[in-house]
Amino acid sequence: MDWNTLIEWEKDRLWYLDMPYKRYGMCHVHRMIVIRISKDSLIIHNPAELTTRLQTELSALGTIKAVVSPSVSYHQTLSEWWLAYSQAQFYATPSLINLRSDLNFDGALSAQSPDLWKGELLQTAILGSNKPRKFIFCDPQSHTLLLSDNLMAAQPHLPTGQKLLTWMHGIHQDLRYPYSDKRHITQMARIRTSVQEIMTWPFDRLLSSNGLIVPQNGKEAFYQAFWWAF
């Protein structure tokens, strides 16, 4: 994998960077996504470790206007971003805001987009579970669905440790919703409604915070991960 390198996914619009981290003693991917909205404003999705090199690369792309944490799973580097970019707006899931009471957030993520990126990005969460919500975004301009760690797949490019953990869940190369999360579903109808909403969004590609990549037929891959709900 190309660790710690900003990769351009959509010209002048969207980039991603993969960093390794240890989970259960095994190497996994922490993916940060950068979206440039109007007037060279940058949205940081799922912030990773803030290195000097990364700061330099981001400065060349534009001005960081918002830092968005779509899942409670990734928050270990938030403090350094908050200190370095205090002028930016910080948004996180309600569960993460409760967890990180040491930080001041500008708002909790919901189905309504903040004014900063209204009309630029779509957002919602998969409802119907008693687990903390993980927010999903869509960038219509690049036709890309931005997942958090909602789904799993043992894709070839992922680290061996991450693939081993995925196989232990009984999941192979196709995107799947893990059984460990299915056990927490309380309202199947709300799951279906959430998936149906996302299926109306204009995307054909997919990136996720845990390193998944679907360069084409992303809508079909996403639906197949939730076919059991229908």
BELNORTA-V781144 format. One record per residue. RES is the residue in one letter. BURIAL is 1 if it has 9 or more other ideal C-beta (glycine too) atoms within 8 Angstrom, else 0. D_CENTER is the distance of its C-alpha to the mean C-alpha in Angstrom with 2 decimals. Layout:
res=[RES,RES]
burial=[BURIAL,BURIAL]
d_center=[D_CENTER,D_CENTER]
This chain:
res=[M,D,W,N,T,L,I,E,W,E,K,D,R,L,W,Y,L,D,M,P,Y,K,R,Y,G,M,C,H,V,H,R,M,I,V,I,R,I,S,K,D,S,L,I,I,H,N,P,A,E,L,T,T,R,L,Q,T,E,L,S,A,L,G,T,I,K,A,V,V,S,P,S,V,S,Y,H,Q,T,L,S,E,W,W,L,A,Y,S,Q,A,Q,F,Y,A,T,P,S,L,I,N,L,R,S,D,L,N,F,D,G,A,L,S,A,Q,S,P,D,L,W,K,G,E,L,L,Q,T,A,I,L,G,S,N,K,P,R,K,F,I,F,C,D,P,Q,S,H,T,L,L,L,S,D,N,L,M,A,A,Q,P,H,L,P,T,G,Q,K,L,L,T,W,M,H,G,I,H,Q,D,L,R,Y,P,Y,S,D,K,R,H,I,T,Q,M,A,R,I,R,T,S,V,Q,E,I,M,T,W,P,F,D,R,L,L,S,S,N,G,L,I,V,P,Q,N,G,K,E,A,F,Y,Q,A,F,W,W,A,F]
burial=[0,0,0,1,0,1,0,0,1,1,0,0,1,1,1,1,1,1,1,1,1,0,1,0,0,1,1,1,1,1,1,1,1,1,1,1,1,0,0,0,1,1,1,1,1,1,1,1,0,1,0,0,0,1,1,0,1,1,0,0,1,0,0,1,1,1,1,1,1,1,1,1,0,1,1,0,1,1,0,1,1,1,0,0,0,0,0,1,1,1,1,1,1,1,1,1,1,0,0,1,0,0,1,0,1,0,0,1,1,0,0,0,1,1,0,1,1,0,0,1,1,0,1,1,1,1,1,1,1,0,0,1,1,1,1,1,1,1,1,1,0,1,1,1,1,1,1,1,1,1,1,1,1,1,1,0,0,1,1,0,1,1,1,1,1,1,1,0,1,0,1,0,0,1,1,1,1,1,0,0,1,1,0,0,1,0,0,0,0,1,1,1,1,1,1,0,1,1,1,0,1,0,1,0,1,1,1,1,1,1,1,1,1,1,0,0,0,1,1,0,1,1,1,1,1,1,0,0,0,0]
d_center=[18.46,18.40,17.34,16.85,17.41,15.71,15.75,16.36,14.61,16.40,19.51,19.52,16.29,13.09,12.71,10.59,11.87,11.98,13.73,15.51,15.80,18.10,17.46,20.72,22.36,20.48,18.28,14.56,11.79,9.50,7.64,7.57,7.56,10.69,11.95,15.68,17.04,20.78,23.19,21.14,18.79,15.45,12.18,10.17,6.41,5.88,9.57,11.41,15.19,17.07,19.90,22.79,21.98,18.44,20.03,22.63,20.36,18.36,21.77,22.87,20.09,20.64,20.39,17.36,17.50,14.42,11.97,9.09,7.87,5.89,7.41,10.87,10.28,9.52,12.17,14.92,14.94,14.69,18.49,19.06,16.86,18.68,21.95,21.42,20.07,21.86,22.43,18.78,17.39,15.04,13.00,11.49,11.76,15.49,15.51,14.06,16.56,19.26,18.41,18.42,21.60,22.57,20.37,21.02,18.18,18.90,17.42,15.48,12.75,14.53,15.13,16.90,15.43,17.04,19.85,18.22,15.95,17.88,18.89,16.25,12.98,12.82,10.93,11.74,11.29,12.93,16.19,19.15,18.24,19.57,16.58,14.34,12.08,8.33,7.34,6.60,7.54,10.14,11.95,15.45,17.00,15.25,14.98,11.35,8.98,5.25,4.22,3.15,6.60,8.53,10.56,12.64,14.89,17.36,16.90,19.68,17.89,16.19,18.25,21.08,20.18,16.77,18.66,21.42,19.34,17.89,21.51,22.63,20.61,22.62,19.81,20.55,19.08,18.08,14.80,15.75,14.96,16.54,19.91,19.20,16.89,19.40,22.03,20.54,20.75,23.43,23.39,22.93,23.77,20.79,18.47,20.35,20.22,16.44,16.19,19.08,17.56,14.47,17.07,18.87,16.21,17.12,14.90,16.13,13.48,10.08,7.46,4.97,4.09,7.61,9.25,10.01,11.65,13.65,15.77,17.85,18.56,14.92,16.14,18.66,16.38,14.11,17.39,18.94,16.36,17.67,21.28,22.69,21.88,24.35]
